[in-house]
Amino acid sequence: MVLECLTWIPCLWDKLICSLNISKDGFAVQDLPREILVDILSRLPGDCVLECRRVCKEWLALTSTPNFVEMHLKRATPVLFMQRVDNNATKLDMFLFDEGAKVNKMIKKMGAKLMHLEAPPYKPLLCGSCNGLLVFRPWFPSSLSFICNPLTREKITIQAPVNPGIVCGLFFHPCTKDYRLLFVHHRLLFHLMEGVPFEYFLYSLGGKFWKKLNDFPYRPNALTPPTILNGVLHWIVNPYWVYEDVIPPCSNSIMMFNMDTEEFRSMPHPGSECPIRKEHKRVCIFEMKGKLAFCHPYGSLVYVWVLEDYEKWIWVNRYSVNLYLDVERYPFVITHFSPSYRNTLITIVDIQNDELIFDWGSRGVFRYNMHQKTVKQINGVGMKKTPLLPFCDFSRFIIPYTKTFVSPSGFK
C-alpha cells in the first residue's frame, strides 16, 4: 500500500513545480490553491497521507487540521480489520484486508504492540470500531479497556468505575463533537434485589467524565459492535444474560440506545418467534443503504430482513441466501465435523454494497453478492486456514474498519 501511494507524490510534486516562478535571485513559490491541494490529499488512503506528511511541513500542517480530518473521514473507504488470537499463548496477529490495493497487497499484517493492555495477562479482544478507532477489552471480564487509532498510533486506556465494566459501544456524538463509550455492569446475584440486573455508564473521551445512566433489564452482546443509525445504537440482546422474569426474549430481542436522550428501549426482531433462545446467538443487525438490516442464519441459509419503516417498525424479508450451494467448492480445512455442526460456524461480518461478508470457520471468509448471487473467497494470511472454533489453537474476529486520522479525543 505504501509503495502504491508513493506514486501519487510525484504527481503532486509535478503540479507544485509547475506553479514555481524561477528567477535569478532564487525561487518565488506560487503554490496551488490550498483548497485544491487539501481536496487532492483528502482523497488518498490513510497510508498515503502519512507518506505525504513527510514531504514538507506545509503538507503536514494541511493534513493535521480538523477540517482535513473530517473531509478525509467522509471519503475513506472501509476495509476489514481482523484479529487472530492464539488461545494458548499471548501472541496476537492483526491483519487488514483492502480490496482497493493490488492483488498481492490486499492482505497486510500489522504490528500488534499497540494493542496490548497495561494489566497482563489479559489479552485484548477486538470488540468495536468507529471512524477509524478500534475498541479492545480484556478476554476475561474486567474494568479495563482501551481505544486506539492503528494509523496514528494514538491510544487511550479507560478504567471503568465498576468491576467488571464491559465496554459495549463506541459512538461519535455529532452535536458535541465528542466520542463516547458505553459500559455495562452486571450486578451480582445477591444484589439483584436492588433492582434490574444491569447498570450502564457513559464515558466522554473529550470531556473525560463519567455519567451513570438508567438501569435496563437487558444487556447487548458485547462481542458485536452496535449498528448506529438515526442517532441510535442497535444491538442484539445477549441471549445468555436476559432477565427471565421480564418480557419474552423475541419481543425484546433488539436493544436500542438513543445518543441524544440517553435512554434505552427494546423492540422485537422480524419474523416468527424463535423456538429456542440460542437462535439469538447467531442473528445480527447491520446498516444497509441507510436502513437497518437483520440477518438470520439458519443452517446454511441466511435470511436478510430490511427495516423499511423505522418509526412504525415494519420489516420486509428482502433476501434468502443459500450459502452451501455457492461455497461448496471451497472445502473445510477441518473435515471431521458433521455438516449440521459446520453450518453453526457461519458468522455474518457485515453488509457492504449489497454484499454479505461472512466467516465460515476453516472454510474461509467470503463476500456474497446478493443481487448477482455470486460468491468470492477472501484469501490471504490470517484469512484462510484459521478455524473459528472454541477448542482450536486460534480464534479470529473480523470487523469493518476505516483508516482515518481521527483522534480518540475527537475532532480538535
C-alpha positions, 0 to 999 in steps of 0.5 A: 500500500505504501509503495502504491501511494508513493506514486501519487507524490510525484504527481503532486510534486509535478503540479507544485513545480509547475506553479514555481516562478524561477528567477535569478535571485532564487525561487518565488513559490506560487503554490496551488490553491490550498483548497485544491491541494487539501481536496487532492490529499483528502482523497488518498488512503490513510497510508498515503497521507502519512507518506505525504506528511513527510514531504514538507511541513506545509503538507503536514500542517494541511493534513493535521487540521480538523477540517482535513480530518473530517473531509478525509473521514467522509471519503475513506473507504472501509476495509476489514480489520481482523484479529487472530488470537492464539488461545494458548499463548499471548501472541496476537496477529492483526491483519487488514484486508483492502480490496482497493490495493493490488492483488498481492497487497490486499492482505497486510499484517500489522504490528500488534504492540499497540494493542496490548493492555497495561494489566497482563495477562489479559489479552485484548479482544477486538470488540468495536470500531468507529471512524477509524478507532478500534475498541479492545477489552480484556478476554476475561471480564474486567474494568479495563479497556482501551481505544486506539487509532492503528494509523496514528498510533494514538491510544487511550486506556479507560478504567471503568468505575465498576468491576467488571465494566464491559465496554459495549459501544463506541459512538461519535456524538455529532452535536458535541463533537465528542466520542463516547463509550458505553459500559455495562455492569452486571450486578451480582446475584445477591444484589439483584434485589436492588433492582434490574440486573444491569447498570450502564455508564457513559464515558466522554473521551473529550470531556473525560467524565463519567455519567451513570445512566438508567438501569435496563433489564437487558444487556447487548452482546458485547462481542458485536459492535452496535449498528448506529443509525438515526442517532441510535445504537442497535444491538442484539440482546445477549441471549445468555444474560436476559432477565427471565422474569421480564418480557419474552426474549423475541419481543425484546430481542433488539436493544436500542440506545438513543445518543441524544436522550440517553435512554434505552428501549427494546423492540422485537426482531422480524419474523416468527418467534424463535423456538429456542433462545440460542437462535439469538446467538447467531442473528445480527443487525447491520446498516444497509443503504441507510436502513437497518438490516437483520440477518438470520442464519439458519443452517446454511441459509441466511435470511436478510430482513430490511427495516423499511419503516423505522418509526412504525417498525415494519420489516420486509424479508428482502433476501434468502441466501443459500450459502452451501450451494455457492461455497461448496467448492471451497472445502473445510480445512477441518473435515471431521465435523458433521455438516449440521455442526459446520453450518453453526460456524457461519458468522455474518461480518457485515453488509457492504454494497449489497454484499454479505461478508461472512466467516465460515470457520476453516472454510474461509471468509467470503463476500456474497453478492446478493443481487448477482448471487455470486460468491468470492473467497477472501484469501490471504494470511490470517484469512484462510486456514484459521478455524473459528472454533472454541477448542482450536489453537486460534480464534479470529474476529473480523470487523469493518474498519476505516483508516482515518486520522481521527483522534480518540479525543475527537475532532480538535 
